[in-house]
Amino acid sequence: MSTFAVQNQKSSVSSILRGLVAFGSAELANRIVRILVVIIIARQLAPDLVGVAALTLSLFELIRVIANIGVGQKIIAAHDSDLAATCIAAHRIFWIWCSIVAAIQLVAAALLHFYFEQSLAAQMLAILCGVYFFMPGGLVQCFRLMRTKKLAKVAKIGAVQTITDHILTGILVFIWASPWAIVIPKLMTAPLWLVMMRHADDWRPDLATAAAPYKDMLNFGAAILATDIFLAVRNNLDKLIISAFLGVSALGTYYFAFNAGIGIVSALATAFGTVIFPHLCNKKDQAQNRTIIHFSVAAGLAIFGSLTAVQYFLAPIYVPIIFGSHWVHAIPLIQVLSLAGIPLAMSAIASAYLRAEGRAPLDAWFGLTVCVLALMTMLIGAQWGLLSAATGWVLGTSIVIISYTLFLSTQPVSKFKEVFQ
C-alpha cells in the first residue's frame, strides 16, 4: 500500500473519531440539560398537564419520522459533477414532502379534536406543523456539511437547538404552568436551526440549474424512509405489547428501563452511522472503504462493548443512587436491555455501508426482518413475564443484525454484490 493511501486512511479514521467525539459531547450536554428541565417540569406541572404535552409530543415525533425522507443521503453520495443538480432536486423534494407531512399532521390534529375530544392536544399538534416549513430551507445545507465531513458543525447546530429548546421550556414552565410551555419551544427553535444551517453553508438554489432525475432520488429516499419507519415501529410497538400482555404497571417499569438501559446508547449508535456514512461514499478507492468498514466494526465493538459492560455491571450501583431505591426492582431489566447496545451500533454501521453502496432497498428489507423478529420474540417472551419479554426483544434484535453486519464487513464487495443481486 502506498504512503499516500496509508495517510489517507489515517486521515479518515481521525475524522471519524473527531465526528464521534463531537456527536457524543453534544448528546451528553443535551442529556444533562434535559434532566434538569424534567425536574423543573415535574415540580411545576400537574401529571394530567404533563400527560397532554406528552401525548402531543409523542404524536409529533412519530409523524416527524415520515419527514426523514432519505434523498439527502444522495447529496452526500453524489459525484462532484452531479452535486449541483442533486441539490436542486433534493431542495424541491424537501419542500413538497414537508408540506405533505404538515398536512398529515393537521389530519391527525383534527382526529384528536373531533374523534378523541382532545382539543388542547389537537391545537398544540396543529401549531407544531409550523416546524415543517422551516426544515426545507436548511436540509440541503445540512447534508452538504455532512458531505464535506463537517460533522462537528452539524452536531453543534443540533446541540444548540436542542439545548435552547430545553432552556426555553424550563423558563416558560416557571412563568406559565401550561402544556404549551413544553410544546412552543419546539416551534421557537426551528428558525434558530435554519439560520445556523444557512450560515454554516452558503448554498442557495440556482433556478438556472437543471434538477437531477427525481425518480432515482425518490426510490432511494423511499427505501431509507421505510428503514426509519421499521425502526420507529420496533422501538414503539414493543410498549404496546408489554401494555397488552403485562399491564400498565409493567409498561411503566419497561419504559423506565428502556430509557435508562439504551436511551443514550441508541442515540450514540445513530450518530455513529451518521459519522461514517460520508467516508463510505468515497467511490474512488474501494480498498479505503474496506478499511473504514473494518475500523468501524472494530471501533463499534470496542466503544459500545465497553458502554454495555459498564451499564450491565454497574447498574446495581448507579440505579439506586441516580434514580432512587424504588427502581431497584428494574435493575435486571436494565441489564438485559443494555445488551442491545452492540447490535444497535452494528445496525448503524450496516445501514451506512449499504446506503453508500447504493443498496438502500436491501437495508429496508433487513430493517423489516429485524423489526418482525424482534417483536415476535418479545411476544413469545411476554408469556413468561417482563424480563423474558425484554430478553426476547434483545435476542430478536441481535440475531439478524450481528449476522448480516459481520457478513458485510468480512466479504469482498464482489461477493456482496453477487449474493445480494
C-alpha positions as CSV (number, residue, x, y, z in Angstrom):
1,M,0.0,0.0,0.0
2,S,1.4,3.4,-0.9
3,T,2.3,6.1,1.7
4,F,-0.4,8.3,0.3
5,A,-3.0,5.6,0.8
6,V,-1.9,5.0,4.3
7,Q,-2.0,8.7,5.1
8,N,-5.5,8.9,3.5
9,Q,-6.8,6.0,5.6
10,K,-5.3,7.5,8.8
11,S,-7.0,10.8,8.0
12,S,-10.4,9.1,7.6
13,V,-10.0,7.3,10.9
14,S,-9.0,10.5,12.6
15,S,-12.0,12.3,11.0
16,I,-14.4,9.5,12.2
17,L,-13.1,9.8,15.7
18,R,-13.5,13.6,15.7
19,G,-17.1,13.2,14.5
20,L,-17.9,10.7,17.2
21,V,-16.5,13.0,19.9
22,A,-18.5,15.9,18.5
23,F,-21.8,14.0,18.4
24,G,-21.1,12.3,21.8
25,S,-20.3,15.6,23.5
26,A,-23.4,17.2,22.0
27,E,-25.6,14.2,23.2
28,L,-24.1,14.3,26.7
29,A,-24.7,18.1,27.1
30,N,-28.2,17.6,25.7
31,R,-29.0,14.8,28.3
32,I,-27.7,16.9,31.2
33,V,-29.8,19.9,30.4
34,R,-32.8,17.6,29.6
35,I,-32.6,16.0,33.1
36,L,-32.6,19.4,34.8
37,V,-35.6,20.5,32.7
38,V,-37.5,17.3,33.5
39,I,-37.0,18.1,37.2
40,I,-38.5,21.6,36.7
41,I,-41.5,20.2,34.8
42,A,-42.1,17.6,37.5
43,R,-42.2,20.3,40.2
44,Q,-44.3,22.9,38.3
45,L,-46.9,20.9,36.3
46,A,-49.6,18.5,37.4
47,P,-49.4,15.0,36.0
48,D,-52.5,15.5,33.8
49,L,-51.0,18.5,32.2
50,V,-47.7,16.7,31.6
51,G,-49.8,13.9,30.0
52,V,-51.4,16.2,27.5
53,A,-48.0,17.6,26.5
54,A,-46.5,14.0,26.3
55,L,-49.4,12.9,24.0
56,T,-48.8,15.9,21.7
57,L,-45.1,15.5,21.5
58,S,-45.3,11.7,21.1
59,L,-47.6,12.1,18.1
60,F,-45.4,14.9,16.7
61,E,-42.2,12.7,17.0
62,L,-44.0,9.8,15.4
63,I,-45.2,11.8,12.5
64,R,-41.9,13.6,12.1
65,V,-40.3,10.2,11.3
66,I,-42.1,10.4,8.0
67,A,-40.4,13.7,7.2
68,N,-37.0,12.0,7.2
69,I,-37.2,11.0,3.5
70,G,-33.7,9.9,2.5
71,V,-33.0,12.0,-0.6
72,G,-30.5,14.0,1.5
73,Q,-28.2,10.9,1.5
74,K,-28.0,11.3,-2.3
75,I,-26.3,14.7,-1.7
76,I,-23.6,13.1,0.4
77,A,-23.0,10.3,-2.1
78,A,-23.3,12.3,-5.3
79,H,-20.4,12.6,-7.7
80,D,-18.9,16.2,-7.8
81,S,-20.2,16.7,-11.4
82,D,-23.8,15.8,-10.3
83,L,-23.8,17.7,-7.0
84,A,-25.5,20.9,-8.2
85,A,-28.3,19.1,-10.0
86,T,-28.8,16.7,-7.0
87,C,-29.0,19.7,-4.5
88,I,-31.7,21.4,-6.7
89,A,-33.8,18.2,-7.0
90,A,-33.4,17.5,-3.2
91,H,-34.4,21.1,-2.3
92,R,-37.7,20.8,-4.3
93,I,-38.5,17.3,-2.9
94,F,-37.9,18.6,0.6
95,W,-40.4,21.4,0.2
96,I,-43.1,19.2,-1.3
97,W,-42.6,16.3,1.1
98,C,-42.5,18.5,4.2
99,S,-45.7,20.2,3.1
100,I,-47.3,16.7,2.7
101,V,-46.2,15.8,6.2
102,A,-47.6,19.0,7.6
103,A,-50.9,18.1,6.0
104,I,-50.8,14.6,7.6
105,Q,-50.2,16.2,11.0
106,L,-53.1,18.5,10.5
107,V,-55.3,15.5,9.8
108,A,-54.0,13.8,13.0
109,A,-54.8,17.0,14.9
110,A,-58.4,17.0,13.5
111,L,-58.9,13.4,14.6
112,L,-57.6,14.3,18.1
113,H,-60.1,17.1,18.3
114,F,-63.3,15.6,16.7
115,Y,-62.9,11.9,17.4
116,F,-60.9,11.6,20.7
117,E,-62.1,15.0,22.1
118,Q,-58.5,16.1,23.0
119,S,-58.9,19.7,21.9
120,L,-55.8,21.1,23.7
121,A,-53.5,18.4,22.3
122,A,-55.1,18.9,18.9
123,Q,-54.4,22.7,19.0
124,M,-50.8,22.1,20.0
125,L,-50.2,19.4,17.4
126,A,-51.6,21.8,14.7
127,I,-49.3,24.6,15.8
128,L,-46.3,22.3,15.6
129,C,-47.0,21.9,11.8
130,G,-45.0,25.2,11.5
131,V,-41.8,23.3,12.1
132,Y,-42.1,21.6,8.7
133,F,-41.9,25.0,6.9
134,F,-38.5,25.8,8.4
135,M,-36.9,22.4,7.6
136,P,-36.7,22.5,3.8
137,G,-34.7,25.8,3.8
138,G,-31.8,24.2,5.7
139,L,-31.8,20.5,4.8
140,V,-29.7,20.8,1.7
141,Q,-27.1,22.8,3.6
142,C,-27.1,20.2,6.4
143,F,-26.3,17.3,4.0
144,R,-23.7,19.4,2.2
145,L,-21.9,19.8,5.5
146,M,-22.1,16.1,6.1
147,R,-20.7,15.5,2.6
148,T,-17.7,17.6,3.3
149,K,-17.3,15.8,6.7
150,K,-18.0,19.0,8.7
151,L,-19.8,16.8,11.2
152,A,-18.7,18.8,14.2
153,K,-20.7,21.8,12.8
154,V,-23.8,19.6,12.3
155,A,-23.5,18.2,15.8
156,K,-23.0,21.7,17.3
157,I,-26.0,23.2,15.5
158,G,-28.2,20.3,16.6
159,A,-27.0,20.6,20.2
160,V,-27.6,24.4,20.3
161,Q,-31.1,24.0,19.0
162,T,-32.0,21.2,21.5
163,I,-30.4,22.8,24.5
164,T,-32.1,26.1,23.6
165,D,-35.3,24.2,23.4
166,H,-34.8,22.7,26.9
167,I,-33.8,26.1,28.4
168,L,-36.8,27.9,26.9
169,T,-39.0,25.1,28.2
170,G,-37.6,25.5,31.7
171,I,-38.1,29.2,31.7
172,L,-41.7,29.1,30.3
173,V,-42.7,26.4,32.7
174,F,-41.6,28.6,35.6
175,I,-43.7,31.6,34.4
176,W,-46.6,29.7,32.7
177,A,-47.7,26.4,34.2
178,S,-49.2,25.1,31.0
179,P,-48.6,22.2,28.5
180,W,-48.0,25.0,25.9
181,A,-44.7,25.8,27.8
182,I,-43.4,22.4,26.8
183,V,-44.6,22.5,23.2
184,I,-44.0,26.1,22.0
185,P,-40.2,25.9,22.3
186,K,-40.1,23.2,19.6
187,L,-41.5,25.8,17.2
188,M,-39.5,28.7,18.5
189,T,-36.1,26.9,18.0
190,A,-36.9,25.8,14.4
191,P,-35.9,29.2,12.9
192,L,-32.8,29.2,15.0
193,W,-31.7,25.8,13.4
194,L,-32.5,27.3,9.9
195,V,-30.4,30.4,10.5
196,M,-27.4,28.4,11.8
197,M,-27.6,25.9,8.9
198,R,-27.7,28.6,6.3
199,H,-24.9,30.4,8.0
200,A,-22.7,27.3,8.1
201,D,-23.2,26.5,4.4
202,D,-23.9,29.3,1.9
203,W,-25.6,27.2,-0.7
204,R,-28.7,28.8,-2.3
205,P,-30.9,27.3,-5.0
206,D,-30.0,28.3,-8.6
207,L,-33.1,28.2,-10.7
208,A,-31.0,28.0,-13.9
209,T,-29.6,24.6,-12.8
210,A,-31.4,21.6,-14.1
211,A,-32.5,19.2,-11.4
212,A,-31.3,15.6,-11.2
213,P,-33.8,12.9,-12.1
214,Y,-36.4,12.7,-9.4
215,K,-37.3,9.0,-9.8
216,D,-33.9,7.7,-8.7
217,M,-33.8,10.0,-5.7
218,L,-37.3,9.2,-4.6
219,N,-36.7,5.5,-4.9
220,F,-33.6,5.8,-2.8
221,G,-35.3,8.1,-0.3
222,A,-38.3,5.8,0.0
223,A,-36.1,2.9,1.0
224,I,-34.4,4.9,3.7
225,L,-37.7,6.2,4.9
226,A,-39.0,2.6,5.1
227,T,-36.0,1.6,7.2
228,D,-36.6,4.5,9.6
229,I,-40.3,3.6,9.9
230,F,-39.5,0.0,10.7
231,L,-37.1,1.2,13.3
232,A,-39.7,3.5,14.8
233,V,-42.2,0.6,14.8
234,R,-39.7,-1.7,16.5
235,N,-39.0,1.0,19.2
236,N,-42.6,1.8,19.9
237,L,-44.8,-1.3,19.2
238,D,-42.9,-3.1,22.0
239,K,-44.5,-0.8,24.5
240,L,-48.0,-1.7,23.2
241,I,-47.1,-5.5,23.5
242,I,-46.0,-5.0,27.1
243,S,-49.1,-3.0,27.9
244,A,-51.4,-5.5,26.3
245,F,-49.9,-8.6,27.8
246,L,-48.5,-7.5,31.1
247,G,-50.4,-4.3,32.1
248,V,-49.7,-0.6,32.6
249,S,-47.6,-1.1,35.7
250,A,-45.2,-3.4,33.8
251,L,-45.2,-0.9,30.9
252,G,-44.0,1.9,33.3
253,T,-41.1,-0.3,34.5
254,Y,-40.2,-1.3,31.0
255,Y,-40.4,2.3,29.7
256,F,-38.1,3.5,32.5
257,A,-35.6,0.5,32.0
258,F,-35.6,1.1,28.2
259,N,-34.6,4.7,28.5
260,A,-32.1,4.0,31.3
261,G,-30.7,1.0,29.6
262,I,-30.2,2.0,26.0
263,G,-31.5,5.6,25.7
264,I,-28.1,7.3,25.3
265,V,-26.5,4.3,23.6
266,S,-29.2,4.3,20.9
267,A,-28.6,8.0,20.2
268,L,-24.9,7.4,20.0
269,A,-25.3,4.4,17.7
270,T,-27.3,6.6,15.3
271,A,-24.6,9.3,15.5
272,F,-22.0,6.6,14.7
273,G,-23.8,5.7,11.5
274,T,-24.1,9.4,10.5
275,V,-20.4,9.9,11.1
276,I,-19.1,7.0,9.0
277,F,-21.5,7.4,6.0
278,P,-19.7,10.3,4.3
279,H,-16.5,8.3,4.5
280,L,-18.0,5.2,3.0
281,C,-19.3,7.2,0.0
282,N,-15.8,7.5,-1.4
283,K,-16.1,5.5,-4.7
284,K,-12.6,6.4,-5.9
285,D,-10.8,3.9,-3.5
286,Q,-12.8,0.8,-2.6
287,A,-9.9,-0.5,-0.5
288,Q,-10.2,2.5,1.7
289,N,-13.9,1.7,2.1
290,R,-13.0,-1.8,3.3
291,T,-10.5,-0.2,5.8
292,I,-13.2,2.1,7.1
293,I,-15.8,-0.6,7.5
294,H,-13.3,-2.8,9.3
295,F,-12.3,0.1,11.5
296,S,-16.0,1.0,12.1
297,V,-16.9,-2.6,13.2
298,A,-13.8,-2.8,15.5
299,A,-14.4,0.6,17.0
300,G,-18.1,-0.1,17.4
301,L,-17.4,-3.3,19.2
302,A,-14.8,-1.6,21.4
303,I,-16.9,1.5,22.2
304,F,-20.3,0.0,22.6
305,G,-19.0,-3.2,24.1
306,S,-17.4,-1.0,26.8
307,L,-20.6,1.0,27.4
308,T,-22.6,-2.2,27.6
309,A,-20.2,-3.7,30.1
310,V,-20.3,-0.5,32.3
311,Q,-24.1,-0.3,32.2
312,Y,-24.5,-4.1,32.9
313,F,-22.1,-4.5,35.8
314,L,-22.6,-1.1,37.4
315,A,-26.4,-1.0,37.2
316,P,-26.8,-2.3,40.8
317,I,-24.7,0.7,42.0
318,Y,-25.9,3.6,39.9
319,V,-29.6,2.9,39.6
320,P,-30.5,3.4,43.3
321,I,-28.1,6.4,43.5
322,I,-29.3,8.3,40.4
323,F,-32.9,7.1,40.1
324,G,-33.9,6.2,43.6
325,S,-34.3,3.0,45.6
326,H,-37.8,2.5,44.3
327,W,-36.3,1.5,40.9
328,V,-34.1,-1.3,42.3
329,H,-36.6,-3.9,41.0
330,A,-35.8,-2.7,37.4
331,I,-32.1,-3.5,37.6
332,P,-32.2,-6.9,35.9
333,L,-34.4,-5.4,33.2
334,I,-31.9,-2.6,32.6
335,Q,-29.1,-5.1,32.4
336,V,-30.8,-7.2,29.8
337,L,-31.8,-4.2,27.7
338,S,-28.3,-2.7,27.9
339,L,-27.1,-5.8,25.9
340,A,-28.8,-4.3,22.8
341,G,-26.1,-1.6,22.6
342,I,-23.7,-3.7,20.4
343,P,-26.3,-4.8,17.9
344,L,-27.7,-1.2,17.6
345,A,-24.2,0.0,16.7
346,M,-23.7,-2.8,14.2
347,S,-27.1,-1.9,12.7
348,A,-25.9,1.7,12.2
349,I,-22.7,0.5,10.5
350,A,-24.5,-1.9,8.2
351,S,-27.1,0.7,7.2
352,A,-24.4,3.3,6.4
353,Y,-22.5,0.7,4.3
354,L,-25.5,-0.5,2.3
355,R,-26.6,3.1,1.6
356,A,-23.1,4.1,0.5
357,E,-23.1,1.0,-1.9
358,G,-26.5,2.2,-3.3
359,R,-28.3,-0.7,-1.6
360,A,-30.8,1.2,0.4
361,P,-33.7,-1.1,-0.6
362,L,-31.8,-4.1,0.9
363,D,-31.2,-2.1,4.0
364,A,-35.0,-1.6,4.2
365,W,-35.6,-5.4,3.9
366,F,-33.1,-6.0,6.6
367,G,-34.9,-3.4,8.8
368,L,-38.2,-5.2,8.2
369,T,-36.7,-8.5,9.1
370,V,-35.2,-7.2,12.3
371,C,-38.5,-5.5,13.2
372,V,-40.6,-8.6,12.7
373,L,-38.2,-10.9,14.5
374,A,-37.7,-8.6,17.5
375,L,-41.4,-8.1,18.1
376,M,-42.2,-11.8,17.5
377,T,-39.6,-13.0,20.1
378,M,-40.8,-10.3,22.5
379,L,-44.4,-11.6,22.0
380,I,-43.3,-15.1,22.8
381,G,-41.2,-14.0,25.8
382,A,-44.1,-11.9,27.2
383,Q,-45.9,-15.2,28.0
384,W,-43.4,-15.7,30.9
385,G,-43.1,-12.2,32.2
386,L,-41.5,-8.8,31.7
387,L,-37.8,-9.9,31.9
388,S,-38.5,-12.7,29.4
389,A,-40.2,-10.2,27.0
390,A,-37.2,-7.9,27.2
391,T,-34.8,-10.8,26.6
392,G,-36.9,-11.8,23.5
393,W,-36.7,-8.3,22.1
394,V,-32.9,-8.1,22.6
395,L,-32.4,-11.6,21.0
396,G,-34.6,-10.9,18.1
397,T,-32.8,-7.6,17.5
398,S,-29.4,-9.1,17.8
399,I,-29.6,-12.3,15.7
400,V,-30.2,-10.8,12.3
401,I,-28.2,-7.6,12.8
402,I,-25.0,-9.2,14.0
403,S,-25.2,-11.9,11.3
404,Y,-25.5,-9.6,8.3
405,T,-23.1,-6.9,9.7
406,L,-20.4,-9.5,10.1
407,F,-21.0,-10.8,6.6
408,L,-20.9,-7.3,5.1
409,S,-17.7,-6.4,6.9
410,T,-15.8,-9.7,6.1
411,Q,-16.8,-10.4,2.5
412,P,-15.3,-8.5,-0.5
413,V,-17.6,-6.2,-2.4
414,S,-17.7,-8.5,-5.4
415,K,-19.1,-11.3,-3.2
416,F,-21.5,-8.8,-1.6
417,K,-22.9,-7.9,-5.0
418,E,-23.1,-11.5,-6.1
419,V,-25.1,-12.7,-3.1
420,F,-27.5,-9.7,-2.9
421,Q,-28.5,-9.3,-6.6
